Amino acid sequence: MGRTSTARERLLDATGALMRSRGYSSLGVAEICARADVRKGSFYHFFESKQALTVEVVDAYWESERDCWTGVLAAPGSALDRLRALLEAMAAVQRRMKETSGTVDGCLLGNLALELSTQEPDVRARLETIFDEQIRLVAGVLGDAAAEGAITPDRASAAAARAVVAQLEGMVLFAKLKNDPAVLDDLWPHTLMLLGA
């Protein structure tokens, strides 16, 4: 028999789904509770605020994404093949969203970073930590690429890694804006240009 989700899990799932499609500011606790089929009083039993819930949603989202990032970047193959596989996996998420819901919702982390960069300091700080981790993961694979002679050593820097992550987030943003995952077809060629590979 399948495991029944708890009220806390339903709140996390509902919030993640709503925030991916609608953002943070337009959601109220009452709507989140209605979507999760949880009483409002129960919400405050589990979370002291919408901001605290959002930090946990972000953590759960990144925990799942991190598994993909680390798995793909540690797989066999050349460093650039691994980086390409990561970028293609991230683009595939947007394509699946479009196929299943009819919309490209973008990256939850990027969406929240844009929306909350000057507010909700706990959420902003958590997002910053996650993006820093992504940059470190990409920098590691760029170091491997430089060791393999696929890119020059100056392109194996934290700054170059940040540019790759920014390229990914920016292309996902444009795919969301146009509601067209085909925008992401240029992601890998442009990353190669960025890296001088």
VENGIPE-V734364 format. One record per helix or strand. SS is the DSSP state (H for helix, E for strand). FROM is the first residue (numbers start at 1). TO is the last residue. Records with the same first field share a line. If there is no record, write none. Layout:
# VENGIPE-V734364
SS: FROM-TO + FROM-TO
This chain:
# VENGIPE-V734364
H: 7-22 + 29-36 + 40-46 + 50-73 + 79-101 + 108-116 + 121-147 + 153-155 + 158-178 + 181-195
